[in-house]
Amino acid sequence: MSTDSPLPDPATLPEAKPRAMHDMGGVSKFMCEAVDVEPHALSEFDREVDAIRGLLGAKKVMSVDELRRGIEAIPEPDYLRLTYYQRWIRSITDNMLAKGVFTEAELKAALEDTK
């Protein structure tokens, strides 16, 4: 009789259970990554996105809850690829399109003007 613990059933591992992609607690592939706790400066992009979110909130166009739900709706490959504030601008854009604040054509035209 072996005294070794049996290997866990893969179906019981956290990564086997249904989860939203932002819920990374206990998922082994994320457990060994060090968390950067050093202070860092925000980029101009980060500050602009934060300002846009603040204005949308102040004007009652978009709430923090809508921002969060939009971030949580980003498909996992995109979520893992995007930076923190890129997730914010993705959520803001998706929310504004859904609310009809601007159309996809207007967004594309505005983006072309920035090139």
C-alpha positions in Angstrom: 0.0 0.0 0.0 1.4 3.4 -1.0 1.5 6.3 1.4 1.8 8.8 -1.5 -1.2 11.0 -2.0 -3.1 10.1 -5.2 -3.0 12.6 -8.0 -6.0 14.9 -8.1 -8.7 14.2 -10.6 -8.1 16.8 -13.4 -11.9 17.5 -13.4 -11.5 18.9 -9.9 -8.8 21.4 -10.7 -9.7 25.1 -10.8 -8.9 25.4 -14.5 -11.4 22.6 -15.3 -14.4 24.5 -13.8 -16.3 27.0 -15.7 -15.0 30.5 -15.0 -14.8 33.9 -16.5 -11.4 34.7 -18.0 -10.7 37.5 -15.5 -11.3 35.0 -12.6 -7.7 33.7 -12.4 -7.6 32.6 -8.8 -6.3 29.1 -8.4 -5.6 28.5 -12.1 -2.2 26.9 -12.1 -0.8 28.6 -15.2 -1.2 32.0 -13.4 -0.1 31.0 -9.9 3.7 31.1 -10.6 3.7 34.6 -12.3 5.2 37.3 -10.0 3.0 40.3 -9.5 4.6 43.6 -10.2 4.0 45.6 -7.1 6.5 48.4 -8.0 4.9 51.9 -8.5 4.9 52.9 -12.1 3.9 56.0 -14.0 0.8 56.1 -16.1 1.3 56.6 -19.8 -0.4 59.5 -21.7 -2.7 56.8 -23.1 -3.6 55.6 -19.6 -4.4 59.1 -18.4 -6.5 59.8 -21.4 -8.5 56.6 -21.1 -9.0 57.4 -17.4 -10.2 60.9 -18.2 -12.6 59.6 -20.8 -14.1 57.2 -18.3 -14.4 60.0 -15.7 -16.2 62.3 -18.2 -18.6 59.5 -19.3 -19.4 58.8 -15.6 -19.8 62.5 -14.8 -22.2 63.0 -17.7 -24.1 59.8 -16.7 -23.3 58.2 -20.1 -21.6 55.1 -18.7 -21.2 53.8 -15.1 -18.3 51.9 -13.6 -20.5 48.8 -13.5 -20.9 49.1 -17.3 -17.2 49.4 -17.6 -16.6 46.3 -15.5 -19.2 44.3 -17.4 -17.7 45.3 -20.7 -14.3 44.2 -19.5 -15.6 40.9 -18.3 -17.2 40.4 -21.7 -13.9 40.6 -23.6 -13.0 37.2 -25.1 -10.2 35.5 -23.2 -7.5 35.7 -25.9 -8.1 39.5 -26.2 -8.4 40.0 -22.4 -5.0 38.3 -21.8 -3.3 40.2 -24.6 -4.6 43.7 -23.7 -3.2 46.0 -21.0 -5.3 47.3 -18.2 -6.3 50.5 -19.9 -6.6 48.9 -23.3 -9.3 46.7 -21.6 -11.0 49.9 -20.4 -11.0 51.6 -23.8 -12.3 48.3 -25.4 -15.1 48.3 -22.9 -15.9 52.0 -23.4 -15.9 51.6 -27.1 -18.2 48.6 -27.0 -20.6 50.3 -24.6 -20.7 53.5 -26.7 -21.4 51.5 -29.9 -24.2 49.5 -28.1 -25.8 52.7 -26.8 -25.6 54.4 -30.2 -23.4 57.2 -29.0 -21.5 56.7 -32.2 -21.6 54.2 -35.0 -19.0 51.8 -36.2 -18.6 54.0 -39.4 -18.1 57.1 -37.3 -15.5 55.3 -35.2 -13.6 54.0 -38.2 -13.6 57.5 -39.7 -12.4 59.0 -36.5 -9.6 56.4 -36.3 -8.6 57.2 -39.9 -8.2 60.8 -39.0 -5.7 59.9 -36.3 -3.3 58.3 -38.8 
